[in-house]
Amino acid sequence: MAPDSRRETIESTTEPTKEPTKESIKFSILIPAFNEESIIVRTVQETIKVLEDFSPDYEIIIINDGSTDNTASEVADFIGNNSKKVRLEGYFPNQGKGYALKYGTGLAGGKYVLFMDADLDLHPSLIIKMYKIMEKSSADIVIGSKMHKQSRLNYPLYRRFLSSSYYFIIKVLFRLPIKDTQTGIKLFRNEVLKKCMSKVTIKKYAYDLELLLIASRNNYRIFEAPVQLKAKRDKGRIRLKDAATVFTDTMRVFCRLYFSRRYK
């Protein structure tokens, strides 16, 4: 069911680049943003640089997840002076990353849909590598993986510890055929994403787990791609309260899988 919160849409007032039609869009880039005023414009600029050279029939959709800073106005100003290929959507109040991406999935018109975090820890140039893997392997989904042996990681030790601990829990509880569910860049075939996302119920950080579990249980082909990750912040955005929510949501997914059997 489509979210019923108020949507904000800000359209460009200039036409420096040709706007792709709905039928011609190849890539839809979904970037959820909550209080990202300091980085969001640079993220969009870097994404445009990559896509204009690689595949110019694209759309970038920023989902403003109830930000209380100037994220929306920063994006709006950029759109007004630049490209109609960038759209700003959003709602209030803050709902969570999973909700934002489910919301954005309903708006995505491209043949392929990329989820990408707003913080530039993972550079948008990864889309090229992920797309090539998808085409070569006939995968339905390609996910960035910090656990891939070729990945290069530069982020704080405590975050590595938290990630490794969570991956261990996931491996024990769910036995998924993938090593990493949480890295913030994922590429989907649109029709596969829409089918799977329609069953997702988790609104916050553990949505990735639920989405990929649904895909796996429905026999979609998931491949992992190596990433180069360079943390831009000394501290992560997940607070102690958020970590508790991740654990609670993970156990909800576990119960739905083994007791309710909801993911077929």
C-alpha positions as CSV (number, residue, x, y, z in Angstrom):
1,M,0.0,0.0,0.0
2,A,1.4,3.4,-0.9
3,P,2.2,5.6,2.1
4,D,-0.4,8.2,2.8
5,S,1.8,11.0,4.2
6,R,1.9,14.4,2.5
7,R,4.4,14.4,-0.4
8,E,6.4,17.4,-1.3
9,T,7.5,17.8,-4.9
10,I,9.8,20.6,-6.1
11,E,10.3,20.8,-9.9
12,S,13.2,22.5,-11.7
13,T,12.7,25.9,-13.2
14,T,15.5,25.6,-15.8
15,E,16.2,23.2,-18.7
16,P,19.9,22.7,-19.1
17,T,19.6,19.0,-19.8
18,K,17.0,16.9,-21.6
19,E,14.5,15.3,-19.2
20,P,14.0,11.6,-19.9
21,T,10.5,10.4,-20.5
22,K,9.1,7.7,-18.2
23,E,9.4,5.1,-21.0
24,S,13.1,6.0,-21.7
25,I,14.5,5.9,-18.1
26,K,17.1,3.3,-17.6
27,F,18.2,4.0,-14.0
28,S,16.2,5.3,-11.1
29,I,18.5,6.4,-8.3
30,L,16.8,6.5,-4.9
31,I,18.6,8.4,-2.1
32,P,16.9,8.6,1.3
33,A,18.0,11.6,3.3
34,F,17.4,12.6,6.9
35,N,19.3,15.7,8.0
36,E,22.0,15.5,5.3
37,E,22.2,19.3,4.5
38,S,26.0,19.2,4.6
39,I,26.6,16.5,2.0
40,I,23.4,16.0,0.0
41,V,24.2,18.4,-2.9
42,R,27.7,16.9,-3.3
43,T,26.2,13.4,-3.4
44,V,23.8,14.4,-6.2
45,Q,26.6,16.2,-8.1
46,E,28.9,13.1,-7.9
47,T,26.0,10.8,-9.0
48,I,25.2,13.1,-12.0
49,K,28.9,13.0,-13.1
50,V,28.8,9.2,-13.1
51,L,25.5,8.8,-14.9
52,E,25.9,11.5,-17.6
53,D,29.0,9.6,-18.8
54,F,27.7,6.0,-18.2
55,S,23.9,6.2,-19.0
56,P,22.3,9.6,-19.4
57,D,18.7,8.3,-19.4
58,Y,18.3,8.4,-15.6
59,E,16.4,10.0,-12.8
60,I,17.6,10.8,-9.3
61,I,14.9,10.9,-6.6
62,I,15.8,12.3,-3.2
63,I,13.4,11.1,-0.5
64,N,13.4,13.7,2.3
65,D,12.6,11.5,5.3
66,G,11.2,14.3,7.5
67,S,14.4,16.2,7.8
68,T,14.5,19.0,10.4
69,D,17.5,20.8,8.9
70,N,17.9,22.4,5.5
71,T,18.2,19.2,3.5
72,A,15.1,20.0,1.4
73,S,16.0,23.6,0.6
74,E,19.6,22.6,-0.3
75,V,18.2,20.1,-2.8
76,A,15.5,22.4,-4.1
77,D,18.1,25.2,-4.7
78,F,20.3,22.7,-6.6
79,I,17.3,21.5,-8.8
80,G,16.3,25.0,-9.6
81,N,19.7,25.8,-11.0
82,N,20.6,22.5,-12.6
83,S,18.7,19.5,-13.8
84,K,15.2,18.2,-14.3
85,K,16.6,14.7,-13.9
86,V,16.6,15.3,-10.1
87,R,13.4,15.2,-8.1
88,L,12.7,16.0,-4.4
89,E,10.0,14.0,-2.7
90,G,9.2,13.7,1.0
91,Y,6.9,13.7,3.9
92,F,6.8,14.6,7.6
93,P,7.5,13.4,10.3
94,N,10.6,11.2,10.0
95,Q,9.6,7.5,9.4
96,G,12.9,5.6,8.7
97,K,15.1,4.5,5.9
98,G,12.9,1.4,5.0
99,Y,9.8,3.5,4.8
100,A,11.6,6.1,2.6
101,L,12.8,3.5,0.1
102,K,9.4,1.8,-0.1
103,Y,7.9,5.2,-0.7
104,G,10.5,5.9,-3.4
105,T,10.1,2.5,-5.0
106,G,6.5,3.5,-5.9
107,L,7.9,6.5,-7.8
108,A,10.7,4.8,-9.6
109,G,10.2,4.5,-13.4
110,G,13.6,3.1,-14.5
111,K,14.3,-0.4,-15.7
112,Y,16.8,-0.6,-12.9
113,V,16.6,0.9,-9.5
114,L,19.6,1.8,-7.3
115,F,19.4,2.4,-3.6
116,M,22.2,4.6,-2.4
117,D,23.0,6.2,0.9
118,A,23.3,10.0,1.0
119,D,26.6,10.2,2.9
120,L,29.0,9.3,0.0
121,D,30.7,6.6,2.1
122,L,30.1,4.5,-1.0
123,H,30.7,6.4,-4.2
124,P,28.0,6.3,-6.9
125,S,30.6,5.0,-9.5
126,L,29.9,1.6,-7.9
127,I,26.7,1.5,-10.1
128,I,28.9,0.7,-13.1
129,K,30.5,-2.3,-11.5
130,M,27.2,-3.5,-10.1
131,Y,25.4,-3.2,-13.4
132,K,28.1,-5.1,-15.2
133,I,27.8,-7.9,-12.7
134,M,24.0,-7.9,-13.1
135,E,24.2,-8.2,-16.9
136,K,26.9,-10.8,-16.9
137,S,25.3,-13.0,-14.3
138,S,21.6,-12.4,-15.2
139,A,21.1,-11.5,-11.5
140,D,17.9,-9.9,-10.3
141,I,19.6,-8.1,-7.5
142,V,23.2,-7.0,-7.0
143,I,24.2,-5.7,-3.5
144,G,27.3,-4.0,-2.3
145,S,29.0,-6.2,0.3
146,K,31.5,-5.2,2.9
147,M,32.1,-8.9,3.5
148,H,33.3,-9.5,-0.1
149,K,37.0,-10.5,-0.1
150,Q,37.8,-7.8,-2.6
151,S,36.2,-5.0,-0.6
152,R,38.3,-2.2,0.7
153,L,37.1,-0.7,4.0
154,N,38.1,2.4,5.8
155,Y,35.8,3.0,8.8
156,P,36.1,2.9,12.6
157,L,36.9,-0.3,14.4
158,Y,33.8,-0.2,16.6
159,R,31.6,0.0,13.5
160,R,33.3,-3.0,12.1
161,F,32.7,-4.9,15.3
162,L,29.0,-4.0,15.3
163,S,28.7,-5.0,11.6
164,S,30.4,-8.3,12.1
165,S,28.3,-9.1,15.2
166,Y,25.1,-8.4,13.3
167,Y,26.2,-10.4,10.3
168,F,26.9,-13.3,12.6
169,I,23.4,-13.1,14.1
170,I,21.9,-13.0,10.5
171,K,23.9,-16.0,9.4
172,V,22.7,-18.0,12.4
173,L,19.1,-17.0,12.3
174,F,18.3,-16.8,8.6
175,R,20.9,-18.8,6.7
176,L,20.7,-16.5,3.7
177,P,23.0,-17.2,0.7
178,I,24.6,-13.8,1.1
179,K,27.1,-12.5,3.6
180,D,26.0,-8.9,4.0
181,T,22.5,-7.4,4.0
182,Q,23.2,-3.9,5.3
183,T,25.7,-2.1,3.0
184,G,24.0,1.0,1.7
185,I,24.1,0.4,-2.1
186,K,21.9,-2.1,-3.9
187,L,20.8,-2.5,-7.6
188,F,17.5,-4.1,-8.6
189,R,15.5,-4.9,-11.6
190,N,12.5,-2.7,-11.2
191,E,9.9,-5.4,-11.5
192,V,11.6,-7.6,-9.0
193,L,12.0,-4.8,-6.5
194,K,8.3,-3.8,-6.7
195,K,7.2,-7.4,-6.1
196,C,9.4,-7.9,-3.1
197,M,9.1,-4.4,-1.6
198,S,5.3,-4.7,-1.6
199,K,5.8,-7.3,1.2
200,V,8.2,-5.3,3.3
201,T,6.9,-4.1,6.6
202,I,10.0,-2.9,8.4
203,K,10.3,0.9,8.4
204,K,13.8,1.5,9.7
205,Y,17.3,0.0,9.3
206,A,16.5,-3.7,9.2
207,Y,14.3,-3.3,6.1
208,D,17.3,-4.5,4.0
209,L,17.2,-7.9,5.8
210,E,13.5,-8.3,5.2
211,L,13.7,-7.2,1.6
212,L,16.5,-9.6,0.7
213,L,15.0,-12.4,2.7
214,I,11.8,-12.0,0.6
215,A,13.8,-12.0,-2.6
216,S,15.7,-15.1,-1.6
217,R,12.6,-17.0,-0.5
218,N,11.1,-16.3,-3.9
219,N,14.1,-17.6,-5.7
220,Y,15.4,-14.3,-7.1
221,R,19.1,-14.3,-8.0
222,I,21.2,-12.2,-5.6
223,F,24.9,-11.4,-6.3
224,E,27.3,-9.5,-4.1
225,A,29.7,-6.9,-5.4
226,P,32.9,-5.6,-3.7
227,V,32.8,-2.1,-2.4
228,Q,35.3,0.7,-1.5
229,L,34.0,2.3,1.7
230,K,35.4,5.4,3.2
231,A,33.6,6.7,6.2
232,K,33.0,10.5,6.0
233,R,31.9,10.7,9.7
234,D,33.8,9.8,12.8
235,K,30.6,8.5,14.3
236,G,27.8,6.5,12.7
237,R,24.2,7.7,12.5
238,I,22.8,4.8,14.4
239,R,22.3,5.6,18.1
240,L,21.8,3.1,21.0
241,K,18.0,3.5,20.6
242,D,18.3,2.7,16.9
243,A,20.4,-0.4,17.6
244,A,17.7,-1.7,19.9
245,T,15.2,-1.1,17.1
246,V,17.3,-3.0,14.6
247,F,17.4,-6.0,17.0
248,T,13.7,-5.8,17.7
249,D,12.9,-5.6,14.0
250,T,15.3,-8.5,13.2
251,M,13.4,-10.7,15.7
252,R,10.1,-9.6,14.1
253,V,11.4,-10.8,10.7
254,F,12.6,-14.1,12.3
255,C,9.1,-14.7,13.8
256,R,7.4,-13.9,10.5
257,L,9.7,-16.3,8.7
258,Y,9.5,-19.3,10.9
259,F,6.1,-18.9,12.7
260,S,3.9,-16.9,10.3
261,R,5.6,-18.1,7.1
262,R,4.8,-14.8,5.5
263,Y,7.6,-14.4,3.0
264,K,6.6,-16.7,0.1
